[in-house]
Amino acid sequence: MPVITVPESFNEDDLYVDLRWSFGYSLFLKCEGFNFAGSIKLKAATEMVDSAERDGLLRPDSILVESSSGNLGVALSMIAASRGYRFLCVTDSRCNLATRRAIEALGNEVHIITEPDPDDGFLGARIGHVRALCASDDRYVWLNQYSNANNWRAHYHRTGPEIAAAFPNLDVLFIGAGTTGTLMGCARYFRQWRRPVRVIAIDSVGSVTFGGPAGRRMLPGLGTSVRPQLLDESYVDEVIPVAETDAVRACHRLARNGFLFGGSTGTVVSGATGWLSTHDTHHLTAVAIAPDLGERYLDTIYQTNWLQGIYGENVLTEPSQAGGRFLS
């Protein structure tokens, strides 16, 4: 029986869902939402805060500040509450209401950016706000998930080895790309593993991460309007861009089978099953990473009026638009 004293001590690392019965393809979904922060971001948040404490960057009066679309904000808010720091999350209007309330319930503060930067979108505007806060008061400490190597190291040391232990014959790994911390950590780990693993990044249509044209994105989590500093494309074998409507449909298909996941998971599952549908999977072992669960998306992805207002009345019935491309 596990007994803990701080919330970051618990994380379920070894739970997978076999999606064969839901989608018709052998795909094992690694569930990362079973911890007190509710997402995979707990790993990166813990690694970054631990490192900042070791390096002496955090003092008793420090105020952690971070730009986040939601999940990292909750994770940092939880750790801050656990360790006695204050935390300020800078997000934008796409952040789920449940996420904002979770951060505030943990005793911390949320700043919501309502206008995107003309060139770098909401992410650029959020980062600009963080920089201004840090310049105004030296108590602010920005961990900067977009360039902090401890973001990917968390997954190099934990997520990659966890998957390798569970699936020693792994052939293909599908990972969503946001800050690319999970992607880079796992890709680096498997690059030096004992057998080749094809690492496939799943991105959102409208994201500029891999050089695609910028476009409207309403689902928080995956995709960026500014290329992540952590990204090294030499570790990625293929990129699959997924339209948000396809991500939404994948979420609803999972929910009809009793599994309530978030938008990032729907994006990853849509891209992964699209790829599997065009390849011989008879002897293939494939794993995808599900970053979080679906409770924080009940007012958006699982709310009919919101869906139809954003994507139109036929959002759940229109044909899939997913595709993919190879990286040299």
C-alpha positions in Angstrom: 0.0 0.0 0.0 1.6 3.3 -1.1 1.7 6.0 1.6 2.9 9.5 0.5 3.4 12.9 2.1 3.7 15.1 -0.9 1.5 14.8 -4.1 4.4 14.6 -6.6 5.5 11.3 -5.0 2.7 9.4 -6.8 2.5 8.7 -10.5 1.0 5.6 -12.2 3.7 4.7 -14.7 2.6 1.3 -16.0 -1.0 1.6 -17.3 -1.7 0.9 -20.9 -5.0 0.7 -22.9 -5.1 -1.8 -25.8 -7.1 0.1 -28.5 -7.5 -2.9 -30.8 -11.2 -3.3 -29.8 -11.9 0.4 -30.1 -10.1 1.3 -33.4 -9.2 -2.1 -35.0 -5.4 -1.6 -34.8 -3.0 -3.0 -32.2 -2.0 0.2 -30.4 -1.1 0.4 -26.8 -1.9 3.8 -25.2 0.3 4.7 -22.3 -1.9 6.6 -19.8 -0.1 9.4 -18.1 -3.0 11.2 -16.4 -3.1 9.1 -13.2 -1.4 11.4 -10.7 -2.5 14.4 -8.6 -1.6 16.9 -11.4 -3.6 14.9 -13.9 -1.1 14.8 -16.7 2.4 13.8 -18.0 3.5 17.4 -17.2 4.1 16.3 -13.6 7.3 14.6 -14.7 8.7 17.7 -16.4 7.5 20.1 -13.6 9.2 18.0 -10.9 12.4 17.7 -12.8 12.6 21.4 -13.5 11.8 22.5 -10.0 14.2 20.0 -8.5 16.9 21.3 -10.7 16.2 24.9 -9.9 16.3 24.1 -6.2 19.7 22.2 -6.6 21.1 25.2 -8.5 19.9 27.7 -5.8 17.6 29.6 -8.2 14.6 29.2 -5.8 14.4 31.1 -2.5 11.7 31.0 0.2 10.2 34.2 -1.3 10.4 33.1 -4.9 7.4 33.2 -7.2 7.4 30.6 -9.9 6.0 31.9 -13.2 5.4 29.9 -16.4 3.7 30.2 -19.7 1.4 27.2 -20.1 -1.7 26.1 -22.0 -2.8 24.4 -18.9 -1.4 21.0 -17.8 2.1 22.2 -16.8 0.4 25.1 -15.0 -1.6 22.6 -12.8 1.6 20.5 -12.2 3.7 23.5 -11.1 0.8 24.9 -9.1 0.6 21.6 -7.2 4.3 21.4 -6.6 4.4 25.0 -5.5 1.6 24.4 -3.0 3.5 21.3 -1.7 6.8 23.1 -1.3 5.7 26.5 -0.1 6.2 28.6 -3.1 3.8 31.0 -4.9 3.0 30.3 -8.5 1.7 32.5 -11.4 0.5 30.8 -14.6 0.4 32.9 -17.7 -2.1 31.3 -20.2 -4.5 32.5 -22.8 -8.2 32.4 -23.6 -8.1 28.9 -25.0 -7.2 27.4 -21.6 -10.0 25.3 -20.2 -12.0 26.8 -17.4 -11.5 23.6 -15.2 -7.7 24.0 -15.6 -7.8 27.6 -14.5 -10.0 26.8 -11.5 -7.6 23.9 -10.5 -4.7 26.3 -10.4 -6.6 28.8 -8.3 -7.9 26.1 -6.0 -4.3 25.2 -5.2 -3.8 28.8 -4.0 -2.1 30.3 -7.0 -2.8 32.9 -9.7 -3.7 32.9 -13.3 -3.0 35.7 -15.9 -5.0 35.3 -19.1 -3.7 36.7 -22.3 -6.6 37.8 -24.6 -4.7 39.1 -27.6 -2.1 37.2 -29.7 1.2 38.6 -30.7 1.0 39.8 -34.4 3.8 37.5 -35.4 4.1 34.8 -32.8 0.5 34.3 -31.8 -0.7 33.6 -28.2 2.5 31.8 -27.2 4.6 34.8 -28.2 2.3 37.1 -26.2 2.4 34.8 -23.2 6.2 34.6 -23.2 6.4 38.4 -23.6 4.2 38.8 -20.5 6.4 36.4 -18.5 9.5 38.3 -19.5 7.9 41.6 -18.4 7.0 40.1 -15.0 10.5 38.8 -14.5 12.0 42.2 -15.4 9.6 43.9 -12.9 10.5 41.8 -9.8 13.5 39.6 -9.1 11.4 37.3 -7.0 9.9 35.8 -10.2 11.6 32.6 -11.4 10.8 31.5 -14.9 11.7 27.8 -15.4 11.0 28.2 -19.2 9.6 24.8 -20.3 10.4 25.8 -24.0 14.2 25.8 -23.5 14.8 24.0 -20.2 16.7 20.8 -20.9 15.2 19.3 -17.7 11.9 19.2 -19.6 13.2 16.5 -22.0 15.5 14.9 -19.4 12.5 14.0 -17.3 11.3 11.7 -20.2 14.8 10.5 -21.0 15.1 9.2 -17.4 11.5 8.1 -16.9 9.0 7.8 -19.7 11.4 6.2 -22.3 12.7 3.6 -19.9 9.1 2.8 -18.7 8.0 2.1 -22.2 11.1 0.1 -23.0 10.5 -2.1 -19.9 6.9 -2.7 -20.8 7.5 -3.3 -24.5 11.0 -4.7 -25.1 10.0 -5.4 -28.8 8.7 -1.9 -29.5 8.7 -1.0 -33.2 6.9 2.3 -33.4 6.3 5.1 -30.8 3.8 7.9 -31.4 4.3 11.1 -29.3 2.5 14.4 -29.4 4.6 17.5 -30.0 4.0 20.6 -27.8 7.1 22.0 -26.2 8.6 18.7 -27.6 10.0 17.8 -24.2 8.3 14.3 -24.1 9.2 13.8 -27.8 12.9 14.8 -27.4 13.4 12.8 -24.2 11.9 9.6 -25.5 13.5 10.0 -28.9 16.9 10.5 -27.4 16.4 7.4 -25.2 15.4 5.1 -28.0 18.1 6.4 -30.3 20.6 4.7 -28.1 18.5 1.6 -27.2 19.4 -1.9 -28.2 17.1 -2.1 -31.2 15.7 0.5 -33.7 12.4 2.2 -32.8 10.6 4.4 -35.3 9.7 7.7 -33.5 6.7 9.5 -35.0 5.8 13.0 -33.9 2.1 13.9 -33.9 1.5 17.7 -34.5 -1.6 19.8 -34.9 -2.6 21.3 -38.2 -1.9 25.1 -37.8 1.2 24.5 -35.7 4.6 25.9 -36.9 6.7 23.4 -34.9 7.9 21.5 -37.9 7.7 24.3 -40.4 4.0 24.1 -41.4 1.9 27.2 -41.9 0.4 28.9 -38.9 -3.3 28.5 -38.5 -6.1 28.7 -36.0 -5.8 26.2 -33.1 -8.5 26.0 -30.4 -7.4 22.9 -28.5 -4.7 23.5 -25.9 -1.7 21.2 -25.5 -0.2 20.2 -28.8 1.2 22.5 -31.5 3.0 25.8 -31.2 3.0 29.3 -32.8 6.7 29.6 -32.0 9.2 26.8 -32.9 10.3 25.1 -29.7 13.9 25.6 -28.7 14.1 22.0 -27.5 13.3 20.5 -30.9 16.0 18.6 -32.8 14.4 17.1 -35.8 17.3 14.6 -36.4 15.7 12.4 -33.7 12.3 12.3 -35.4 11.6 9.8 -38.2 8.2 11.2 -39.3 5.7 13.9 -38.6 2.0 13.5 -38.8 -0.2 16.6 -38.8 -3.7 16.1 -37.4 -6.7 18.4 -37.9 -8.5 19.4 -34.7 -11.7 18.0 -36.0 -10.0 14.6 -36.3 -8.7 14.9 -32.8 -12.2 15.7 -31.5 -13.7 12.7 -33.4 -11.0 10.4 -31.9 -11.9 11.7 -28.4 -15.5 10.9 -28.9 -14.8 7.5 -30.3 -12.7 6.7 -27.2 -15.5 8.1 -25.0 -18.1 5.8 -26.6 -15.9 2.9 -25.5 -15.7 4.2 -21.9 -12.4 6.0 -22.1 -12.5 9.8 -21.4 -9.3 11.4 -22.6 -8.2 15.0 -23.5 -7.6 16.7 -26.8 -3.9 15.9 -27.0 -4.7 12.2 -26.6 -7.3 12.4 -29.3 -4.8 14.1 -31.6 -2.2 11.4 -31.0 -4.6 8.5 -31.4 -6.0 10.0 -34.6 -2.5 10.4 -36.1 -1.4 6.9 -34.9 -4.4 5.0 -36.2 -4.2 6.9 -39.5 -0.5 5.8 -39.8 -1.3 2.2 -38.8 -4.1 2.0 -41.4 -1.5 2.4 -44.2 1.1 0.0 -42.9 1.4 -3.7 -42.4 0.9 -4.0 -38.6 0.7 -7.8 -38.4 3.9 -8.1 -36.5 4.2 -4.5 -35.4 4.4 -3.4 -31.7 3.1 0.2 -31.5 2.7 2.5 -28.5 1.3 6.0 -28.2 1.4 8.3 -25.2 -1.8 9.8 -23.8 -0.8 13.0 -21.9 -3.9 13.5 -19.8 -7.5 12.5 -19.1 -10.7 14.2 -20.3 -12.4 15.7 -17.2 -10.9 19.2 -17.9 -12.4 19.1 -21.4 -16.0 18.6 -20.5 -16.9 22.2 -21.3 -15.1 22.1 -24.7 -14.4 18.9 -26.6 -17.3 17.1 -24.9 -19.8 20.0 -25.1 -22.0 20.1 -28.2 -22.6 23.8 -28.4 -18.9 24.6 -28.0 -18.0 22.0 -30.7 -20.5 23.2 -33.2 -19.7 26.8 -32.6 -16.1 26.2 -33.3 -16.1 23.5 -36.0 -19.7 23.4 -37.4 -22.6 21.1 -36.9 -21.1 18.1 -38.7 -17.9 18.0 -36.7 -18.5 14.5 -35.5 -19.5 13.0 -38.8 -17.2 14.6 -41.5 -14.5 12.4 -43.0 -10.9 12.4 -41.6 -8.3 14.8 -43.0 -5.2 13.4 -41.3 -2.0 13.0 -43.2 1.8 12.6 -42.7 5.2 13.3 -44.0 8.7 12.0 -43.6 11.7 13.8 -42.3 15.1 13.4 -44.0 
